[in-house]
Amino acid sequence: MNLNMGPRSTINAAPDNGSNRFATLTFEKDVAAPLPVLWQAWTAPAARAVWAAPTSSVTVEFLEADTRVGGREVSLCKVDGQPDIRCEVGWLALQPAARSVNYEVVSSKGVTKSAALVTAAFSGTGERSRLVVTVQLSSLAEDMEAGYRQGFGAGLDNLAGAAERTMVLQRVIRAPRSVVWGAWMNPETLPQWWGPDGFSCRTTRIDLRTGGEWVFDMIGPDGTVYPNHHRYGEVRPEEGFGYALLWGENGPKHADAWASFEDEDGATKVTLGMLFSTEAEFQEAKGFGAVELGLQTLGKLERFILSR
């Protein structure tokens, strides 16, 4: 997670340790979102891609994104007129809604600039959460401490804003993961169950692969037609995928979404996340019952699987 190119942070960090280029930095952030939502915003690749850039002048391109213990994330930070900065993150520990540990190596033009161990601790109750991030930094080619102070501060500000407009739905489905995945990522079966109770789908085209799309109408019980367009990012079989939600074919994006699938005592825990483009869209979705309607959709998936 390359955050070393942002503006000055208002988050307190530990004093530097002199000129030896080793430093321990601590960042704290309170977030107006439930703990499970903050965890998803921190770990889900589709969410990380939204908040990773510290400023609007920075573009972050993700080359790899595998948030599993042993997985890695590789990104390029791009600023006009400057060399690209490459950041490699390797996940060492992931304790859901409690703690994550990763290494981070930053380089540019083939020269390693820094290496760091990043530990994130999560806590919270109700609708509020707290994140404490400790960075044990070793600057190599140049002193990177100031960049880390600025970049992590800006990044965590972005993270908080993203978490506060993120919706997370979960359901444990009484079927093996391969079966749940097969019912979801099958162009014949997905339209049969997708949508809340009483809704049906009318597909224009569907391709459920990395880089694919699903263009369709959702039709409500009263006959109202809701045009939809899902554009798929990386699809990792039986693990998860990310996708953009558009208002109709090639319409404006209103959310970045993701789904993940985990084994749980012979059943499958499904997590569906949606990071809305604006706070207004998030509040509007909550207002019309998107949480309840989304849970109905996951319930229809389970009923569809158990009926087969």
N, C-alpha and C positions, 0 to 999 in steps of 0.2 A: 504494500500500500504506500505508494510514493507520495508523501505529503510534504516534501521539503521545498516547495516552490510557492508557498502561500504568503499572505500578508501577516503582519505582526499579530500574535495571539494575545488575548486578554486573560488566558488561563495561566495560573501560577505554575512555575516549574522550579525545580531545585536549583540552587546556585551552581555555577560551573565549578569544575575541579581543577582549574588552572589551565596550563597550556599543553597538557599531555594528551589532549584529544580524546580522553575518556570522560564520559559524563553519564549521570543517572538523572533522567528527567521524569517528573511526575505531573500528569494532567488529570484534572477532575472535572466532571461534567454532570449536572443534573438535567434530566430529560423528562418532559411531560408526556410519558408514554409508559404502558405496562412493561414489566421486565421481559416477558416473552417476545414482545414486539421489538424492544431494543436489541435483544439478542439476534433476532432475524435480520434487522437492519444492519447489524455489525457483521454478520456472517454470510448472508445470502449473496451470491455473486451479482444477481440482478440489481439488488439494492446498493451494493458497494460501487457498482459502476455509475450509479446516480450521484453519490455524494463524494466520490474519491477526489475529484478535481478541487483544489483549494480555492481557486478563483475562476472567474469566467474567462480569463485570458489563457487558462491552461486547459488543454484537451488531454484526456486520459484514454488510451486505447488498450483494452484488455486482450492479451494474446492467449492466456490460459487462465482458468478460474476453477479450481477444484478445492472446495472448502471441506476437506476431510483430513483427519490425522494422517500425515504422510503425503497429503496433496499439496499442490503449490499454486500460486497465483503470480502471473507475470504480466506486467503492464509497462507501457511507455508513456511518459509525461512529455507533452509537446507544447512548446511555446514558440511563436513566430520569431525567427532570427536567432534561435538558440539551439544547440545540439539536443537531441532527444535524451531523456534520462530514463534508464531502465531500472525497474524495481522488481525484485524477486522476493516473494513471500513464501515461506514454508510453514505449514501448520504442524505444530508439535503436540499440542493438547487442546481439546475442545470439550469442556464440561458445560452442557447447555444451561444458559441463563445464570451461569456462575463464573466461569473463568475460561480464557483462551490464552494460549502462548504460541507465538510464532517468531521465526527469525525473519530478518529483512536485510537484503543486500542491495545497495544502490550503486549503479555504475553509469558511466557515460563514455561513449567512443571507445569502449572496450577496457576502460580503466575503472577499477572498483574504488568508489569514493567513501563508502561506509558500510559497516555491518552493525546490526542491532538485534537485541533480544527484546521483544515486545510482549508484556504481560497485561492483560485486561481483566479487571475484576468487576463483577456486576452485582448489584443489590437493588432492592426496591420492594415496595408494597403498593397494592392498588394501582392507581393511574400514574404513579411517579417512579422513576428509576434513577440509579446513580451508576456512573461508569468512572473507574479509576484506571488510568493507563500508565504503566511504568515502562520507560524506554531505557535500556542499558546500551549506550551508544559507544561505538569505537569508530572514530573518524580516521580515515586512511590517507587518501590522496590530498584532502584538504579538511579544514575544520568545518564540520557539518552541524555543530550544535545550534547555531542561530537559525539555520534553515529548519531543523527539526522543531525548535520552539515555535516558529511561525507556522510551519506547515501543519503540524499536528493540532495546533490551536484552531486554525481555520477548518481543518478536516473534521474535527469533533463538533464544531459549530454546525457544519453541514450535516453531519450524522444526526445531531439532535433534531434539526429541522425535518430531515427525512423520516426519522422514527415517529415524529409527531403527526405525520400524515400517512402512516402505514397501517394497514389493516391485516391481521393475521387470523386465519381460520384453521382449526385442526379437528381431525376426527380419526379415531382408531377403527379401521374396517376389518371385519372378521374374515379375512382371506389372506393368503400368502402375497407377498409383494409382487411376484411375477404375474399373478392373476390381476391384481389391482392395476399394475402398469399396463397390462394387456388390454384391459377394458378402457383405459384412458387414452393410450397412445395408439389407437386403432381407428383409422378413418371411417370404418363401418359402424363401430359401436359408440364412439364419442358423441355423435349427434343424437343418439338414441336416449341418452340420459342427461346430457348437459342442460343446466338451467334449473331454476327453482320449480317447486311444485306447480303443475298446471301449465308450464311453458314447454314449447317444442322448438326444434331447430330446423331451418331450411338452408341447406348448404349450397353455395355457389361453387366453391372449390376448396380442396383440403389437402394439405401435404404436411404431415406431422414429423418432419425431419429438421435437423439443424438448418436454419436459413429458410425453412418452409413457412407456410401461412394457412390460415383457415378464414375464409370469407363466408359469412353466414348471417342469417336473420334469426333473432330470437322472437318468437311469437307468443304474446301473453295470452292468458285465459280469455280476455275480452277481444282478442284479435289484433291488438296493437303490435306493430312490427318495430323491432329494435335492431337496426343494422349494426353488425359487429365485424371487426377485422383483427385477428390475432397474428402477430408476426413473431416467429420463434427464433430465439437465439440458440445457444448450445443446448443440445439434447444429450443427456447422459443416461443410457438405457438402465431402467429400473432404479435410478437414483434421483433424477430430477431434471428440470428444464426451466428456462426463463423465456418470457415472451412479453411483447408490448401489446397493450389494449388500445385500439383505435376506435373512434366514433365512426363506424361505417368504413367502407372500402377506401383505403388511403386517406382517411380522415385524420383529424387532429388526435394526438396521443393523449389519453387521459390517465394512464397508469402504466407503470412497469410492474410485471407480475412474475411469480415463480411458483413452482410446485415441487415438493420433495417427498420422498417415500422412504420410510425406515421400518425395518423389522421390529416387531414388538410382541414377543411371546407367541409366535405363530401367526399373529395378525400383522396389520400394516398401519403405521401412523402416517397419515397424509397431512402435510402442511401446505396451505395455499396462502401466499402473501401477495399484497397489492400495495405498491407505493404510488400514491396519487400525485399527479403533476403539480397540483396546487392545493393549498389548505382549503380553499373554497370547494374544490371538487371532493375532497375527503369529507368535509362536513356535509355536503349535499348527499353523498353516498350513505353516510351514517343516518342522515335524516330520513331517507326513503327505505331504510331497513336492509342495507346491503349485507350486514353481518348475518341477520336471520335468513335472508335469501341465499347467501352463500352456503350457510350450513345446510339449508334444504337441498342445495345442489349436491353436496357431499353425501347427504342421506340418500338421495336418488342413486348415486353411484353405488353405494353399498347394497341397496335393494336390487339394483340391476344385476350386480355380481351374484348375490345370493339366490336370485331367481333362475339363474342359468344352470 
